Amino acid sequence: MAGLATFLLIHHVLIVPIWFITPVGAVLAAVGGAAVGTAYADLLPHLPRRPWTVIAVFVLIGAVLLPAIALAQLWGPMFVMGGDGGNGGGTLLVSGKDAAVRVVLGLVGTTVVAGAVLGWLLTRSRRAAARLAAAGLVLALGPGHNIPMLGGTPAVAKEFVILATVAGVASLVLVEANARLVRRGRAVDDFSRPGRG
């Protein structure tokens, strides 16, 4: 929810107000937050202690989205677009089939695979790999939804600012909210880590 609020505020300031998406965005943010939180519970024993946990989560989000960002940049723009993010009347520069491939494979496919691989590499657990793959899916559909559309356009700089800010705020809120819940006995404990306590 913090990521959604951040996204809406930055979009309002840098591009155009889109507050009307708040109800649908809140549902997606709740489902996405649950998926990311579940993956975080599996990853936490393998992450550094606070305050470094926030940075580690931020880097993991970036690593999950990085293949999609790289592909979008390599493939170039899908729409005629200006630096302000306006789409030039919606003129599509690629076929509908190519656009679908860029979204389904280039965004969703790469984030799911990147999440699964990172989950496995960090934990050697199929459960964590599956959960981070699910988190990759919601990161693609949530904060990363514009990656294939903005790749190779003048608006990509704004996209990076928005993605980084949303990921940073969401990482901080996730880690600190979990820490507060741990203190109240209601969440995953930092001290359950191997060799940590």
Secondary structure, 3 states (H helix, E strand, C coil): CHHHHHHHHHHHHHCCCCHHHHHHHHHHHHHHHHHHHHHHHHHHHHCCCCCHHHHHHHHHHHHHHHHHHHHHHHHCCCECCCCCCCCCCCCECCCHHHHHHHHHHHHHHHHHHHHHHHHHHHHCCHHHHHHHHHHHHHHHHCCCCCHHHHCCCCCHHHHHHHHHHHHHHHHHHHHHHHHHHHHCCCCCCHHHCCCCC
